[in-house]
Structures are given as structure tokens and as C-alpha cells.
Amino acid sequence: MKWKECKSLISSDLERLTSVNKWGGVKYLLFNASFRITFWFRIGSYLMTKRNIMAKFCLKCVHLIHKHNQYLTGIQIGIGTKIGKGVTFPHYSCIVINGGAIIGDNCTIYHGVTIGSVRGPKGGAPRIGNNVVIASGAKVIGNIAIGNNVMIGSGTIVVTDIPNNSVVVGNPGRVISEQGVEHTKYYSKDYDS
């Protein structure tokens, strides 16, 4: 990853929260849990790609800051996890994202969400598309693919592939609507917490 790409990812995360300006970024870095965790995650992921001694030292420092923020926010994301631009956590706490998961652009993840893996011959971690909203308490588990513009309802347990533009609810998760685009537009709007 190049520094320009890292800056672009940080800016896109901030744009989901507020208009981008120098002081807005500082304010959100200090007072917004969603931006603080994604900021240090992005910096750490950038530093992981560098091989020089200074980058390794900085990575150790960033790792400590990121770990501290994980304890403060309850959002566990391993540095280096593949997450697209514009990810937000409107309400934090009890969010666990497996390091092998792949998450697309502009995803909104609410509190109590687990994106986890399973072991075995069909094991692996989820691949989540763009513009996905995962509501509070939802679990997305295993080597499955979630399409673009999907809304996963509160408390849903998803263990099978979900097509694009779907609304999923229940245990196990089942598609109840193919109008996910309309729902994700509402939930993916900018917010100010």
C-alpha cells in the first residue's frame, strides 16, 4: 500500500462522518470512536507493507495505540484486515472482525456484530460487498459471500451466501426482500455522533 492510498482511505472514512477539513479530522480523531479506530487501523495497515527499520518501530507504536483503542471502543479489527474505504461504526462496543475477512466500500457496522471464521474443510472468513449495512447483534460467519447493497437485520445469523440487493433477517438468516438498495441508502447516510 502506498501512502497516497492510505491517505485516501483515511479521508473516505472521515467523509462518512463530516466534511473533510484539517480541524474536523483532528476533532474526530480525538472525540469520535469510529474514526479513531479506523485511523490507527489504516496507519498500521500502511506500515505493515513497509520493510525498513523505522517503519517497523513505528508499527510497534501504532500497534500499541491501536490495541489501546480496541480496549476503549470494544471494536476488534486486526491490523492488515482487508477493509474498503468509508467504513463506519455508528455505535461501538462488542464488534469483532476476523483478520481474514474482506469488507467492501462504504459499509456500516453497528454494535454487537461478529464477522467471524469457521474451521474445517469449508472453513474461512466472510467476503462482504460494497454498501452493506450490518445491524446490531448480527453474526456473519464462515466462508460465505455477502453481495453489494445488502441490509442485514438486527440479531441475524448469516451462514450462507446472500445475493446483491437483499434484506436478510432471522436465525438462520433468510432473504425477505430484494430491495436492499433502498434500505442501505437510508442507513448509510452521513451521521454525527
TORMIKOL-81975 format. One record per residue: x, y, z of N, C-alpha, C in turn. Coordinates in steps of 0.1 Angstrom, whole numbers, padded with zeros to 4 digits, always signed. Example, Ala and Ser with C-alpha at 12.3 -4.5 7.8 and 13.67 -1.06 7.14 Angstrom:
// TORMIKOL-81975
+0132-0057+0078+0123-0045+0078+0132-0033+0078
+0128-0022+0071+0137-0011+0071+0129+0000+0079
//
This chain:
// TORMIKOL-81975
+0008-0012+0000+0000+0000+0000+0009+0012+0000
+0005+0022-0008+0013+0035-0009+0006+0045+0001
+0014+0055+0004+0009+0065+0014-0003+0072+0008
-0003+0075-0005-0014+0082-0011-0027+0074-0010
-0026+0061-0011-0038+0052-0010-0042+0052+0005
-0033+0052+0014-0036+0052+0029-0044+0065+0032
-0038+0076+0027-0045+0089+0029-0059+0090+0023
-0061+0084+0012-0074+0083+0005-0084+0075+0014
-0079+0064+0019-0088+0056+0028-0092+0063+0040
-0082+0070+0047-0085+0078+0059-0095+0089+0056
-0093+0096+0044-0102+0106+0041-0116+0101+0038
-0117+0090+0031-0130+0084+0029-0138+0080+0041
-0130+0075+0051-0136+0071+0064-0141+0084+0071
-0133+0095+0070-0137+0107+0076-0149+0114+0069
-0150+0113+0056-0160+0118+0048-0174+0112+0052
-0174+0100+0056-0187+0094+0060-0192+0100+0073
-0183+0107+0080-0187+0113+0093-0189+0128+0092
-0182+0135+0084-0182+0150+0084-0176+0155+0071
-0177+0168+0069-0169+0174+0058-0155+0174+0061
-0146+0171+0051-0132+0169+0054-0125+0183+0055
-0119+0186+0066-0110+0197+0067-0101+0194+0078
-0090+0202+0079-0079+0198+0089-0085+0197+0103
-0092+0207+0108-0096+0207+0122-0108+0196+0124
-0116+0194+0114-0126+0184+0116-0120+0170+0118
-0109+0167+0111-0102+0155+0112-0096+0153+0126
-0090+0164+0131-0084+0163+0144-0095+0161+0155
-0106+0169+0153-0117+0168+0163-0122+0153+0163
-0124+0148+0151-0130+0134+0151-0119+0124+0156
-0107+0126+0153-0096+0117+0158-0096+0117+0173
-0098+0128+0179-0098+0129+0194-0111+0124+0200
-0123+0127+0194-0135+0125+0201-0145+0115+0195
-0142+0109+0183-0151+0100+0177-0145+0086+0176
-0151+0077+0183-0145+0063+0184-0144+0056+0170
-0154+0058+0162-0154+0052+0149-0142+0056+0140
-0139+0069+0140-0128+0074+0132-0115+0071+0139
-0114+0072+0152-0102+0069+0159-0097+0055+0156
-0106+0045+0157-0102+0031+0155-0098+0029+0140
-0105+0035+0131-0102+0033+0117-0089+0040+0113
-0087+0052+0119-0075+0059+0116-0062+0051+0119
-0062+0046+0132-0050+0038+0136-0049+0025+0129
-0061+0019+0125-0061+0007+0117-0054+0010+0104
-0058+0021+0097-0053+0024+0084-0038+0027+0084
-0033+0034+0095-0019+0037+0096-0011+0024+0098
-0016+0016+0107-0009+0003+0110-0009-0006+0097
-0020-0006+0090-0020-0014+0077-0010-0009+0067
-0009+0004+0067+0001+0010+0058+0016+0006+0062
+0018+0008+0075+0032+0005+0080+0035-0010+0078
+0025-0019+0078+0028-0033+0077+0034-0036+0063
+0032-0028+0053+0037-0031+0040+0051-0026+0038
+0056-0018+0048+0070-0013+0047+0080-0022+0054
+0092-0023+0048+0102-0032+0053+0113-0026+0061
+0114-0012+0062+0126-0006+0068+0125-0006+0083
+0135-0003+0090+0136-0004+0105+0127+0006+0111
+0127+0018+0105+0119+0029+0111+0104+0026+0110
+0100+0020+0099+0085+0016+0098+0082+0005+0108
+0091-0004+0110+0089-0015+0120+0087-0009+0134
+0096+0000+0137+0095+0007+0150+0082+0014+0152
+0078+0022+0141+0066+0030+0141+0054+0020+0142
+0054+0009+0135+0044-0001+0136+0041-0006+0150
+0052-0008+0158+0051-0013+0172+0043-0002+0180
+0047+0011+0178+0040+0022+0185+0025+0022+0181
+0023+0022+0168+0009+0022+0163+0001+0010+0168
+0007-0001+0168+0001-0013+0173-0004-0011+0188
+0004-0005+0196+0001-0003+0210-0011+0007+0211
-0011+0018+0203-0022+0028+0203-0034+0021+0198
-0033+0013+0187-0045+0006+0181-0051-0004+0192
-0042-0011+0199-0047-0020+0209-0054-0013+0220
-0048-0002+0224-0055+0006+0235-0069+0011+0230
-0070+0016+0218-0083+0020+0212-0092+0008+0211
-0087-0004+0208-0096-0015+0208-0102-0018+0222
-0095-0016+0232-0100-0018+0246-0110-0007+0249
-0107+0005+0245-0116+0016+0248-0129+0015+0241
-0129+0011+0228-0141+0011+0219-0148-0002+0219
-0141-0013+0222-0147-0026+0220-0148-0030+0206
-0140-0024+0197-0140-0027+0182-0127-0035+0180
-0128-0048+0177-0116-0055+0174-0114-0058+0159
-0104-0051+0154-0100-0053+0140-0085-0055+0139
-0081-0066+0134-0067-0068+0133-0060-0059+0122
-0049-0053+0125-0042-0045+0115-0039-0054+0103
-0042-0049+0091-0039-0056+0079-0052-0063+0073
-0063-0063+0081-0075-0068+0075-0079-0060+0063
-0085-0067+0053-0088-0060+0041-0102-0054+0042
-0102-0040+0044-0114-0033+0045-0114-0021+0036
-0124-0020+0028-0125-0009+0018-0127+0005+0024
-0128+0015+0015-0130+0028+0020-0143+0031+0026
-0144+0041+0035-0156+0046+0040-0163+0037+0050
-0156+0029+0058-0162+0020+0068-0166+0029+0080
-0178+0026+0086-0181+0034+0098-0187+0024+0109
-0186+0029+0121-0191+0022+0133-0200+0032+0140
-0213+0034+0137-0221+0044+0143-0222+0042+0158
-0223+0030+0163-0224+0027+0177-0213+0016+0180
-0204+0019+0189-0193+0010+0191-0196+0001+0203
-0188-0009+0204-0187-0019+0215-0191-0033+0210
-0184-0043+0214-0186-0057+0211-0186-0060+0196
-0177-0054+0189-0176-0056+0174-0163-0064+0172
-0164-0076+0166-0153-0084+0163-0152-0087+0148
-0141-0084+0142-0139-0087+0128-0127-0096+0126
-0129-0107+0120-0118-0117+0118-0108-0111+0108
-0095-0113+0110-0085-0108+0102-0085-0113+0088
-0091-0124+0085-0092-0130+0072-0104-0125+0064
-0113-0117+0070-0125-0112+0064-0121-0101+0053
-0129-0100+0043-0128-0090+0033-0140-0082+0033
-0139-0069+0035-0151-0060+0036-0149-0049+0025
-0160-0047+0018-0160-0037+0007-0161-0023+0012
-0164-0014+0002-0165+0000+0004-0178+0004+0011
-0178+0015+0019-0190+0022+0024-0198+0012+0032
-0192+0004+0041-0200-0005+0049-0203+0002+0063
-0214-0001+0068-0218+0004+0081-0220-0008+0091
-0213-0008+0102-0213-0019+0111-0217-0014+0125
-0228-0019+0130-0233-0015+0143-0228-0023+0154
-0231-0020+0166-0226-0027+0178-0230-0041+0179
-0222-0049+0185-0226-0063+0188-0224-0072+0176
-0217-0067+0165-0216-0075+0153-0203-0084+0154
-0205-0096+0149-0193-0105+0148-0192-0109+0133
-0180-0107+0127-0177-0112+0114-0166-0122+0116
-0170-0135+0116-0160-0145+0121-0158-0156+0111
-0148-0165+0114-0145-0176+0106-0149-0189+0112
-0149-0200+0105-0150-0213+0110-0139-0222+0105
-0137-0233+0112-0126-0242+0108-0132-0254+0100
-0123-0262+0095-0128-0273+0088-0126-0272+0073
-0131-0282+0065-0129-0282+0051-0136-0271+0043
-0147-0266+0049-0154-0255+0043-0151-0242+0051
-0141-0242+0058-0138-0230+0067-0133-0218+0060
-0133-0207+0067-0128-0195+0061-0136-0183+0067
-0133-0171+0062-0139-0159+0067-0148-0153+0056
-0158-0145+0060-0167-0139+0050-0161-0129+0041
-0167-0127+0029-0164-0117+0020-0176-0108+0018
-0175-0096+0022-0187-0087+0022-0185-0076+0012
-0196-0074+0004-0196-0065-0007-0196-0050-0003
-0199-0041-0012-0200-0027-0010-0214-0023-0005
-0214-0012+0002-0227-0006+0007-0235-0015+0015
-0229-0023+0024-0236-0032+0032-0238-0026+0046
-0250-0028+0051-0253-0024+0065-0255-0036+0073
-0247-0037+0084-0249-0049+0093-0254-0043+0106
-0266-0046+0109-0273-0040+0121-0268-0047+0134
-0272-0041+0145-0267-0045+0158-0270-0060+0161
-0260-0067+0167-0261-0081+0171-0261-0091+0160
-0259-0087+0148-0258-0097+0137-0245-0104+0137
-0245-0117+0132-0233-0125+0131-0232-0130+0117
-0221-0127+0111-0218-0132+0097-0206-0141+0098
-0209-0154+0096-0199-0164+0100-0196-0174+0088
-0183-0177+0086-0179-0187+0077-0175-0182+0064
-0171-0191+0055-0166-0188+0042-0178-0185+0032
-0184-0174+0034-0196-0170+0026-0194-0157+0019
-0202-0154+0009-0201-0141+0002-0214-0133+0004
-0213-0121+0008-0224-0112+0010-0223-0102-0002
-0234-0101-0009-0234-0092-0021-0234-0077-0018
-0235-0069-0028-0235-0055-0027-0249-0050-0023
-0250-0038-0016-0262-0032-0012-0271-0041-0004
-0266-0048+0006-0273-0057+0014-0275-0051+0028
-0287-0053+0033-0291-0049+0047-0292-0062+0055
-0284-0063+0066-0285-0075+0075-0291-0070+0087
-0303-0075+0091-0311-0071+0102-0305-0074+0116
-0310-0067+0126-0305-0070+0140-0307-0084+0144
-0297-0090+0150-0298-0103+0156-0297-0114+0145
-0295-0111+0133-0295-0121+0122-0282-0129+0123
-0283-0142+0120-0271-0150+0119-0270-0155+0105
-0260-0151+0098-0258-0154+0083-0247-0164+0082
-0251-0176+0076-0242-0187+0074-0242-0192+0059
-0249-0185+0051-0250-0188+0036-0248-0176+0028
-0244-0178+0015-0242-0167+0006-0255-0159+0005
-0254-0145+0003-0265-0136+0002-0263-0129-0011
-0273-0128-0020-0272-0121-0033-0273-0106-0031
-0269-0099-0041-0270-0084-0042-0284-0079-0039
-0285-0067-0033-0297-0060-0031-0307-0068-0023
-0303-0074-0012-0311-0082-0004-0313-0076+0010
-0324-0079+0017-0326-0076+0031-0327-0090+0038
-0318-0092+0048-0317-0105+0054-0321-0104+0069
-0329-0113+0074-0333-0113+0088-0334-0128+0093
-0334-0129+0106-0337-0142+0112-0325-0151+0116
-0328-0163+0122-0318-0172+0126-0323-0186+0121
-0317-0192+0111-0306-0186+0102-0312-0175+0093
-0303-0167+0089-0307-0155+0080-0313-0160+0067
-0324-0153+0064-0331-0156+0051-0335-0143+0045
-0335-0143+0032-0338-0131+0024-0353-0128+0024
-0357-0116+0029-0371-0113+0029-0375-0103+0019
-0365-0096+0013-0367-0086+0003-0355-0085-0006
-0358-0081-0018-0347-0078-0028-0346-0063-0031
-0349-0055-0020-0348-0041-0022-0338-0035-0012
-0327-0042-0010-0317-0038-0001-0311-0024-0004
-0311-0021-0017-0306-0008-0021-0313+0004-0013
-0326+0003-0013-0334+0013-0006-0330+0014+0009
-0329+0003+0015-0326+0003+0029-0312+0008+0032
-0302+0004+0024-0288+0008+0027-0286+0022+0024
-0294+0028+0015-0293+0043+0013-0297+0050+0026
-0307+0046+0033-0312+0053+0045-0301+0051+0056
-0296+0039+0058-0287+0036+0069-0273+0040+0066
-0269+0043+0054-0255+0046+0050-0253+0061+0049
-0264+0069+0053-0262+0084+0053-0252+0088+0063
-0246+0100+0060-0237+0105+0070-0244+0107+0083
-0236+0106+0094-0242+0108+0107-0232+0115+0115
-0236+0121+0126-0228+0129+0135-0230+0123+0149
-0220+0116+0155-0222+0111+0168-0215+0119+0178
//
